[in-house]
Amino acid sequence: EECRSYIESRYRVKKDKWSRALAGLSRGSVQTSVIGMTHPDLYGYLGLFSGFMRRISESDHEKNKHLDAVRDPEQFVKDFRVFFRSIGDCENETQLGRFMEDDAYLKHVGLFDSPVHTRITYPGMRHEWACWRRAIIDFAQLIFRA
């Protein structure tokens, strides 16, 4: 709320959900999921860079209540135009296992092959800025389409 209010009060920006994106890298991707999925009225585009959607585990529903948005794929596709996930595939990428768990979860709920979901792995990259630079470039190309 503070960041959005600050930006909107100081810069000439559009203030509708289709003019707002939220992205996070590493553990910030979890916050992106929580905030974005809990407030689909505020954000139309979500980006998770080298991260994951869930706080602890799928079985801990109270800590992952934001995933209710993912459990209804038809509504999710109406709420978001882009749901971007990316990660490096280097064997020492620290979050690759959790990323793959999210793949399985999205397949389970029927969102993996949806038109809004984009999943990219960067060959030979790991949990570092080089990977995240590639991610923001790819994400930006999706959210700034005409």
N, C-alpha and C positions, 0 to 999 in steps of 0.2 A: 504494500500500500504506500509506504513512504517513498520508494523509488519512483513508482508510477506517478504519484502526486507531484513529486519534485520535478520530474521531467515535463509533465503536462503544464505545470505552472510557469516554467521558464523557457520552454521551447515551443515553437509553432508546430505542433504535431496533431495528427488525426487522433481522435479519442474513442474510436470504436474497436471492437475485438478483431475485426478483419484488418486492422492497421497495427496490431500488436503481436509481437512474437516473444517467446520466452525460451531461453536456452541456458544450459549449464554443463559444465564439464566435471568429470570425475564424480565426487560425492555431491557436487552441485546439481548433477543431473537428477538426483533423487528429489531435491527441493523443487526443481523444475517440474517434475512429475506431480508432486504433491500440490503445489500451487496451481499449476496449469490445469490439471485434471479436476481439481476441486472448484476451480473458477472458470468453467468453459464460457461463461458470459463475458469474461475479460480478455481472453487470449484465444487466437485462432490458429496459432502455429507453435509447435513445441519441438525443441531440439535437445537431444541427449548425446553428449560427446564423451566417449570412453566411460560410459556409466551404465546405470541400470534404473529400473522403474520402482523397484520395491525396497522398502526400508529394511526389513529383516527376512521375512519369508511369507509366502502366500498364505500359509496357515494362520498367521498372526493378523487376522482381519482388522482389528482395531487400529493397529499401527499402519495398515495399508488400505484404509477405507477409501482413499483416492482411486484405488483400482476399480471401484464400482463403475467408473466411467468406461473402463476398458471391457468390462463384462457385458456391455451392451454395444456391440460393434456398429449396429445401424445408427444409434444415437451418436456414437463417437465420430462417425464419418460426417454427420451433420454438424457436430460441434467444432471439428478441427479440419483445416484444409491440408495441413502437413504435420505428420508425426515422424520426425527424423531421428534415427538412431545410428551411431557409428562407433567404430572401435578399431584399433590396430590388431592384426592377427599374429603378432610376434609371440613366441611361446612364453616370454616373460611379461606379457601384458597382464597386469595384476587383476583386472576386472573381466577378463575374457570369459571365465566360468559363469559369472553372474549374468553377463550379457547373453550367453547361450541359454541360460535358464529362462531369461526373459523371452528369447525366441520361442522356446517350447511353450511358455505360458501364452504368448500371443497366438500361437498356432492352436492351442487348446480352446481359447475363447473365440477363435475365428476372426481375429483382427490382423494376423500376420500378412495375408495377401490382400488386404484392403487397399483401395486406391489412395488413401492418405498416408499409409505407412511406407517409409523408405528406410532401408537398412543397408549400410555400407561397411565393409571391412577394408582396411588399408594394409596391403601386403607389406610384411616386414617391419611395420611400425609398432611402437609400444606406447605406454602411458606417458606422453611427453608433448611439448608444445608443437612439434612438427606435425603430429597427428591431428591436434586440435585446430591448427591453421588450415589443414585440408578440410576438416569437418565444417568450419565456419564458411569456407568458400562454397562447398557443396550445399550447405543449408541455405545460404543467402541466395543461391541461384534458384532454389525452390520457392522461397518466400517472396522474391521480387519478380516473379513472372508477371508478364502483362496480362 
